[in-house]
Amino acid sequence: MAKASKASKNAGLASGKAESSESTKGMPLNFKVSADFRREFKTYAAQHNKKLNQLLYEAFAALKAKHAE
């Protein structure tokens, strides 16, 4: 079944409509962090009612803004 869904997914990418939604679709970003950092990051996000990816986006935006000066 997984092969069939991959094939249909790849076939859908051939159309322009599928390609344009690709840029707004979430993509995985995988990396390892220490258990302490993970716990602190997740705790901070929960305490501030944020999803983990939202916190990452905000942190990256703040870092870019800080270094743009």
Summary of the structure (lengths in Angstrom):
residues: 69
radius of gyration: 17.5
end to end distance: 51.4
largest distance: 51.4
contacts: 113
relative contact order: 0.06
helix: 70%
strand: 0%
